[in-house]
Amino acid sequence: METYTALRHFADSWGLLAMALYFVGVVVFTLRPGAKRLAEEAASIPLKED
């Protein structure tokens, strides 16, 4: 049971930090300069005729 408790404590502390950093990274990646052009290109893919 001690191993479970140690892993649970690790996940509660460092797991939360890792998920928060991942979330911040995704937001920064999405809002970076130049992302608008790439998003518009990706959004128009279904409308393009071959």
C-alpha positions in Angstrom: 0.0 0.0 0.0 2.9 2.3 0.5 3.8 2.3 -3.2 0.3 3.2 -4.1 0.3 6.1 -1.7 3.6 7.4 -3.0 2.4 7.2 -6.6 -0.8 8.9 -5.7 1.0 11.7 -4.0 3.3 12.1 -7.0 0.4 12.2 -9.4 -1.5 14.7 -7.3 1.4 17.1 -7.1 3.6 16.8 -10.3 0.8 15.4 -12.5 -1.3 18.6 -11.9 1.8 20.7 -12.7 2.5 18.8 -15.9 -1.2 19.1 -17.1 -1.2 22.8 -16.3 2.1 23.3 -18.3 0.7 21.3 -21.2 -2.5 23.5 -21.2 -0.4 26.7 -21.2 1.7 25.3 -24.0 -1.3 24.5 -26.1 -2.8 28.0 -25.6 0.5 29.7 -26.5 0.9 27.4 -29.6 -2.6 28.3 -30.7 -2.2 32.1 -30.2 1.3 32.4 -31.6 1.9 34.9 -34.4 1.3 33.2 -37.8 -1.2 30.7 -36.5 -4.1 32.5 -38.0 -2.9 32.0 -41.6 -2.3 28.3 -41.0 -5.7 27.9 -39.3 -7.4 29.6 -42.2 -5.6 27.3 -44.7 -6.6 24.2 -42.7 -10.2 25.4 -42.4 -10.5 25.9 -46.2 -9.3 22.4 -47.1 -12.8 20.9 -47.3 -13.9 23.7 -49.6 -11.2 23.2 -52.2 -12.0 21.4 -55.4 -9.5 18.9 -56.6 
